[in-house]
Amino acid sequence: MMDNTAMNDAGPPAHARDWKQGIARGLARRCPACGEGRLFARYLKVAPVCASCGQALHHHRADVLPPYLTIVVVAKFVGLGIYVSEMYYEPSLAFHLATWPALTLVLCLTLLPPLKGAVVGLQYALGMHGFGAGGDNDAEKPRETSEGPRT
């Protein structure tokens, strides 16, 4: 039988950070490390480095998950709205054509940056993709690829 006492004495990992705080700071579009600096340089472009604390942010890999999360959230609200409006009010087709596509567009454009920030904050808190030990304040330039700088 194997002795598990050595495994239990290891303690928390070196990159142990509060994931709830990381997500909250990301939702607020603030640096996941300090909560002060802006997370985004532009609408969806993550700043390479936090201007407040110097935390390198170019490590993130939040390119695919945020749109999926946005689609799921928006589809729930819009689908519920369509269902409720049809069940209780029976609006005209013109109402549907004017309301739901516009609401979908506004919700998607509004929710995408905070959800991307939350994913970056979660990646920071879990030490993923270069945010772990040894990569905390690595202010190196973002890698260049054949397609140009990574976004």
C-alpha angles and dihedrals in degrees: 000000000000122000110234098187093097091054093052094051093060094093126203120331118267092250095053106150132158106268093196091056091047092052092045092051090047092050087053088051092240131131109283091220102052106007090223109084125070114263096206128057090191136001096300103354111109113223111250092228133013109254091211106047104010095241110160109238101174090093093079122117098193098135106111109025100059095061090049091050090048092051092050094049096043093045091054093052097041093043091050090047092051092047095048093045092051095045098047109020108023095210124195124268089250089060091053093047092049100041113037102047091046092047091047092052094047093047093048094049091045098046101040099076096047092046091049088049090051091052091049089048091050091049089051093048093049093045094240128160100008097325090103132092113325092018100070101104099014101144096184118141118268114267117265118226132190088264093053131260119348116252 
